[in-house]
C-alpha cells in the first residue's frame, strides 16, 4: 500500500523559513512526478510546485524565487524549501505523487504551515 508521509510544517513568523519533506513508500513502481499543493481555508487546493524524475520543475507564480522543490530519487523523497514566507502562504500543504504505470496519483495527509505577521 502506497503511503506518502509528510513532515516539517509548523508556525513561523513572516520572513522566516520552513522545509517540508515527503517520503513515499509501498510501491514497486518508480515515481514520475512529485509535487506540493496547498489549500487555505475557504479556498481551492492549488499547485505550489512539482518536479519530474529528470528534475524539471514548475512553480506557481506567487512562490517563484522564494520556494525551491527538490527530490532524492534514491529515497523516493521530495522536499519543499520555503523562504521569505508570507502570511498568505498559510495553508495545509499536501504532497502528491504520480507513479509510472499507475493510472491515479497519491496524496499525503497534509502538513499545516502557519505564517504569522
Backbone as CSV, one residue per row, in Angstrom:
resi,resn,N_x,N_y,N_z,CA_x,CA_y,CA_z,C_x,C_y,C_z
1,UNK,0.838,-1.188,0.000,0.000,0.000,0.000,0.877,1.243,0.000
2,UNK,0.594,2.136,-0.925,1.395,3.349,-1.054,1.086,4.310,0.080
3,UNK,2.144,4.855,0.651,1.999,5.890,1.676,2.906,7.066,1.360
4,UNK,2.389,8.256,1.551,3.179,9.480,1.465,3.154,10.111,2.842
5,UNK,4.314,10.213,3.467,4.399,10.733,4.830,5.126,12.067,4.809
6,UNK,4.413,13.092,5.246,4.947,14.451,5.236,5.470,14.831,6.609
7,UNK,6.422,15.755,6.611,6.926,16.307,7.862,7.472,17.702,7.595
8,UNK,7.594,18.487,8.666,8.259,19.775,8.561,7.371,20.995,8.639
9,UNK,6.078,20.836,8.764,5.216,22.002,8.887,5.386,22.663,10.248
10,UNK,4.690,23.795,10.430,4.758,24.469,11.715,4.375,25.919,11.626
11,UNK,4.705,26.638,12.682,4.404,28.066,12.804,5.691,28.861,12.674
12,UNK,5.653,29.895,11.848,6.837,30.709,11.637,6.401,32.155,11.422
13,UNK,7.265,33.077,11.756,6.977,34.495,11.524,7.221,34.850,10.061
14,UNK,6.548,35.880,9.617,6.760,36.352,8.251,8.244,36.630,8.022
15,UNK,8.717,36.216,6.843,10.128,36.366,6.533,10.968,35.160,6.897
16,UNK,10.377,34.240,7.640,11.099,33.051,8.062,11.090,31.946,7.021
17,UNK,11.629,30.797,7.419,11.772,29.667,6.503,11.278,28.379,7.137
18,UNK,10.805,27.489,6.290,10.449,26.134,6.685,10.826,25.191,5.564
19,UNK,11.060,23.934,5.919,11.343,22.917,4.917,10.392,21.744,5.115
20,UNK,9.649,21.424,4.084,8.761,20.280,4.107,9.434,19.085,3.433
21,UNK,9.151,17.900,3.966,9.642,16.662,3.369,8.475,15.709,3.169
22,UNK,8.587,14.869,2.156,7.558,13.873,1.897,8.237,12.614,1.376
23,UNK,8.076,11.525,2.128,8.683,10.254,1.746,7.605,9.292,1.273
24,UNK,7.807,8.711,0.099,6.867,7.745,-0.477,7.369,6.325,-0.238
25,UNK,6.428,5.451,0.077,6.800,4.047,0.285,5.648,3.147,-0.141
26,UNK,5.956,1.863,-0.330,4.919,0.869,-0.558,4.582,0.562,-2.003
27,UNK,5.308,1.154,-2.949,5.023,0.857,-4.349,6.253,0.282,-5.027
28,UNK,6.035,-0.679,-5.892,7.147,-1.225,-6.659,7.401,-0.456,-7.933
29,UNK,6.618,0.582,-8.166,6.766,1.389,-9.374,7.616,2.617,-9.088
30,UNK,8.303,3.080,-10.095,9.077,4.311,-9.974,8.144,5.514,-9.995
31,UNK,8.582,6.575,-9.358,7.773,7.789,-9.289,8.071,8.684,-10.475
32,UNK,7.034,9.131,-11.126,7.165,10.055,-12.253,7.260,11.488,-11.740
33,UNK,6.148,12.051,-11.373,6.115,13.447,-10.907,5.785,13.475,-9.413
34,UNK,6.490,14.326,-8.691,6.160,14.590,-7.289,5.908,16.079,-7.149
35,UNK,4.981,16.418,-6.296,4.650,17.825,-6.168,4.072,18.191,-4.815
36,UNK,3.917,19.486,-4.632,3.293,20.042,-3.431,2.117,20.913,-3.842
37,UNK,1.010,20.710,-3.169,-0.175,21.535,-3.329,-0.504,22.148,-1.977
38,UNK,-1.329,23.175,-1.980,-1.752,23.760,-0.716,-3.210,24.181,-0.794
39,UNK,-3.815,24.191,0.378,-5.210,24.603,0.464,-5.397,25.478,1.692
40,UNK,-5.738,26.722,1.448,-6.026,27.663,2.522,-7.516,27.589,2.860
41,UNK,-7.892,28.005,4.065,-9.309,27.952,4.449,-10.200,28.697,3.466
42,UNK,-11.241,28.044,3.015,-12.188,28.667,2.099,-11.732,28.759,0.662
43,UNK,-10.573,28.174,0.367,-10.044,28.253,-0.996,-9.848,26.859,-1.570
44,UNK,-9.721,26.812,-2.882,-9.475,25.535,-3.546,-8.014,25.133,-3.410
45,UNK,-7.775,23.836,-3.495,-6.400,23.349,-3.470,-5.700,23.805,-4.744
46,UNK,-4.459,24.272,-4.601,-3.711,24.764,-5.737,-2.314,24.155,-5.775
47,UNK,-1.797,24.045,-6.985,-0.429,23.567,-7.156,0.545,24.631,-6.645
48,UNK,1.537,24.197,-5.862,2.614,25.085,-5.432,3.837,24.859,-6.312
49,UNK,4.259,23.610,-6.415,5.430,23.273,-7.216,5.409,21.784,-7.511
50,UNK,6.037,21.402,-8.624,6.166,19.989,-8.955,7.501,19.749,-9.641
51,UNK,7.947,18.495,-9.594,9.247,18.152,-10.154,9.164,16.771,-10.775
52,UNK,9.739,16.633,-11.973,9.745,15.349,-12.654,10.938,14.518,-12.195
53,UNK,10.963,13.272,-12.633,12.081,12.411,-12.295,13.405,12.918,-12.862
54,UNK,13.310,13.651,-13.961,14.504,14.209,-14.571,14.929,15.541,-13.984
55,UNK,14.119,16.066,-13.065,14.488,17.294,-12.384,13.862,18.570,-12.927
56,UNK,12.989,18.455,-13.907,12.308,19.654,-14.400,11.292,20.122,-13.368
57,UNK,11.254,21.423,-13.158,10.395,21.984,-12.109,9.382,22.981,-12.662
58,UNK,8.284,23.085,-11.940,7.242,24.062,-12.235,6.817,24.681,-10.924
59,UNK,6.635,25.995,-10.920,6.212,26.714,-9.720,5.012,27.600,-10.040
60,UNK,4.146,27.749,-9.071,3.111,28.754,-9.223,3.762,30.125,-9.073
61,UNK,3.213,31.113,-9.735,3.853,32.424,-9.839,4.145,33.045,-8.477
62,UNK,3.250,32.873,-7.523,3.376,33.564,-6.244,4.530,33.066,-5.379
63,UNK,5.110,31.908,-5.703,6.202,31.385,-4.882,7.540,31.404,-5.607
64,UNK,7.547,31.802,-6.849,8.797,31.823,-7.618,9.814,32.733,-6.937
65,UNK,11.034,32.227,-6.809,12.095,32.987,-6.175,12.142,32.841,-4.668
66,UNK,11.113,32.238,-4.086,11.078,32.052,-2.634,11.092,30.573,-2.240
67,UNK,10.423,29.734,-3.025,10.334,28.303,-2.732,11.196,27.519,-3.710
68,UNK,11.753,26.420,-3.224,12.535,25.532,-4.072,12.110,24.093,-3.819
69,UNK,11.740,23.401,-4.892,11.385,21.990,-4.791,12.565,21.151,-5.254
70,UNK,12.786,20.043,-4.562,13.862,19.132,-4.947,13.430,17.717,-4.579
71,UNK,14.168,16.741,-5.082,13.817,15.362,-4.767,15.064,14.495,-4.719
72,UNK,14.963,13.439,-3.935,16.004,12.425,-3.842,15.375,11.137,-4.363
73,UNK,15.691,10.783,-5.591,15.050,9.624,-6.218,15.400,8.325,-5.499
74,UNK,16.593,8.245,-4.961,17.005,7.024,-4.258,16.173,6.812,-2.995
75,UNK,15.697,7.906,-2.418,14.911,7.830,-1.180,13.417,8.017,-1.430
76,UNK,13.032,8.212,-2.703,11.627,8.494,-3.025,11.074,9.621,-2.163
77,UNK,11.858,10.661,-2.040,11.506,11.778,-1.156,11.547,13.090,-1.931
78,UNK,10.567,13.926,-1.663,10.521,15.260,-2.250,10.555,16.281,-1.122
79,UNK,11.197,17.410,-1.393,11.358,18.475,-0.405,10.798,19.784,-0.959
80,UNK,10.385,20.643,-0.050,9.992,21.993,-0.421,10.635,22.955,0.567
81,UNK,11.641,23.671,0.105,12.284,24.698,0.918,11.528,25.994,0.704
82,UNK,11.007,26.539,1.781,10.195,27.744,1.710,10.894,28.867,2.464
83,UNK,11.300,29.881,1.731,11.972,31.043,2.309,11.106,32.288,2.147
84,UNK,11.435,33.314,2.891,10.708,34.590,2.822,9.197,34.357,2.896
85,UNK,8.801,33.573,3.858,7.388,33.215,3.977,6.521,34.428,4.281
86,UNK,5.316,34.405,3.739,4.353,35.480,3.908,3.081,34.924,4.567
87,UNK,2.321,35.764,5.231,1.065,35.276,5.829,0.155,34.587,4.818
88,UNK,0.179,35.037,3.577,-0.675,34.428,2.555,-0.208,33.035,2.138
89,UNK,0.939,32.602,2.633,1.392,31.228,2.397,0.761,30.254,3.389
90,UNK,0.057,30.776,4.374,-0.595,29.929,5.367,-1.604,29.000,4.701
91,UNK,-1.445,27.703,4.940,-2.308,26.704,4.312,-1.906,25.320,4.812
92,UNK,-2.721,24.340,4.456,-2.308,22.951,4.610,-1.615,22.541,3.311
93,UNK,-0.404,22.036,3.432,0.391,21.647,2.272,0.317,20.125,2.109
94,UNK,-0.003,19.701,0.899,-0.170,18.288,0.587,0.879,17.836,-0.422
95,UNK,1.471,16.695,-0.131,2.389,16.052,-1.059,1.587,15.221,-2.051
96,UNK,2.068,15.152,-3.285,1.381,14.392,-4.335,2.414,13.622,-5.137
97,UNK,2.068,12.389,-5.512,2.992,11.576,-6.311,2.241,10.817,-7.389
98,UNK,2.803,10.828,-8.577,2.267,10.071,-9.710,3.315,9.044,-10.103
99,UNK,2.914,7.770,-10.084,3.842,6.695,-10.383,3.713,6.258,-11.840
100,UNK,4.824,5.825,-12.424,4.784,5.231,-13.762,3.934,3.963,-13.713
101,UNK,3.061,3.829,-14.707,2.277,2.613,-14.820,1.069,2.534,-13.901
102,UNK,0.821,3.574,-13.122,-0.332,3.612,-12.213,-1.248,4.736,-12.669
103,UNK,-2.526,4.447,-12.897,-3.410,5.443,-13.528,-3.857,6.590,-12.629
104,UNK,-3.633,6.510,-11.328,-4.055,7.612,-10.463,-2.899,8.026,-9.568
105,UNK,-3.041,9.210,-8.992,-1.978,9.716,-8.130,-2.307,9.485,-6.658
106,UNK,-1.357,9.801,-5.807,-1.500,9.599,-4.369,-1.230,10.903,-3.626
107,UNK,-1.862,11.006,-2.450,-1.741,12.220,-1.646,-1.242,11.901,-0.244
108,UNK,-0.485,12.840,0.322,-0.120,12.752,1.720,-1.240,13.260,2.607
109,UNK,-1.004,13.199,3.910,-2.053,13.546,4.869,-2.178,15.045,5.095
110,UNK,-1.197,15.785,4.659,-1.228,17.240,4.813,-0.377,17.716,5.976
111,UNK,0.262,18.852,5.791,1.087,19.476,6.832,0.681,20.940,6.956
112,UNK,0.348,21.353,8.165,-0.079,22.732,8.382,1.125,23.663,8.404
113,UNK,1.046,24.711,7.620,2.043,25.780,7.631,1.311,27.067,7.981
114,UNK,1.737,27.704,9.063,1.117,28.948,9.506,2.184,30.019,9.593
115,UNK,1.950,31.129,8.909,2.891,32.237,8.887,2.230,33.433,9.571
116,UNK,2.809,33.876,10.658,2.240,34.999,11.407,2.860,36.315,10.938
117,UNK,2.064,37.365,11.013,2.546,38.679,10.546,3.202,39.449,11.674
